[in-house]
Amino acid sequence: MLKSLFEQLAVDHSVFNVFRYLSFRAICGVLTALVFSFVAGPALIRRLERIGARQPIRDDGPHTHKTKKTPTMGGVLILAAVILSTLLWADLGNRFIWITLLTCTAFGVIGWFDDFQKIAHSNSRGIGSRQKFFWQSLVAFIAALALYLTAQSPAETALIVPLFKDVAVDLGFGFVVLTWFVITGSSNAVNLTDGLDGLAILPSVLVAGGLGVFAYLTGHALFSGYLGIPFIPGAGEVLVFCAALVGAGLGFLWFNTYPAQVFMGDIGALALGAALGTVAVIVRQEIVLAIMGGVFVIETVSVVLQVASFRLLGRRIFRMAPLHHHFEEKGWKEPQVTVRFWIISLILVLIGLATLKVR
């Protein structure tokens, strides 16, 4: 929105040329989302407390969680900050921006309905796993189809294998299936990880920042050629969205850090995961997403293994799943689990970025 305005002003006033630079608009996106979160956060928290928006605690969850009365649905703050910042600073003529923004918003709406059902009926089930998965799958499929049908080069639908410069697998319509899997999988993985104060939001911020670097380089012909990654015209603009997500996430962390004043709820977790998955698909780095988001992957795998082991063998592998609850049951304090998972996330994001040079 503002990009077009400043481009017109730059015709007569050269000082506005700075807004043509993608990196500058990304910085503006971070700061806009961050300031919006700081300003709107307290009012939102008071509103959620006033309407009694508290998510019922799982009966089978850790005993230390049963006394928490923290309001949920704070993810609306993240979503609002991301949408506002992206609309202000991104090129609204870019198809990648709209696909990412609409996918993120649609998953947020699904999460809102789930949170609302939990609060309205005072149980932790929400709209039900099957119904939720159906709507997630539908939105993810539409996003995948949109990316597939609007692809302008073979590189946009090929699977890129890290560490190998010239390995690109032509997926054909399989691209749609892979994209569906990445978006829904990422969304649910972040949702499973969101179980402790601040646990899910900072890894999401770190991964968004890492993917933003990939977006910038993928959309730059010179840099992408030098690094041996696919050049995808227009993908660089997604950096602004990633920057907005980083700013919104850091702003939310201000209120979500231990002891949390607000939880993000499914409205935040589902939207964040879907956004990360969509960006990873656009920049053709699905495998790198699995590396950088390794904490989300491990949390998801721990749930799968726990359920499979109990159903097949009648015993549990972990004291409690997802994995962060296992460490809580072993005696780790909540801040210990959170900060250690943050450190692991940082290491994994750095490893993901290192694949840019190891090819």
Buried (B, 14 or more C-beta within 10 A) or exposed (E): EBBEEBBEBBEEEEEBBEBEEBEEBBBBBBBBBBBBBBEBBEEBBEEBBEEEBBBBBBEEBBEEBEEBEBBBBBBBBBBBBBBBBBBBBBBBEBBBBBBBBBBBBBBBBBBBBBBBBBBEEEEEEBBEEEBBBEBBBBBBBBBBBBBBEEBEEEBBBBBBBBEEEEEBEEBEEEBBEBBBBBBBBBBBBBBBBBBBBBBBBBBBBBBBBBBBBBBBBBBBEEBBEEBEBBBBBBBBBBBBBBBBBBBBBBBBBEBBBEEBBBBBBBBBBBBBBBBBBBBBBBBBBBBBBBBBBBBBBBBBBBBEBBEEBEEEEEEBBBEBBBBBBBBBBEEBEBBEBBBEBBEBBBEBBEBBBEBBEEB
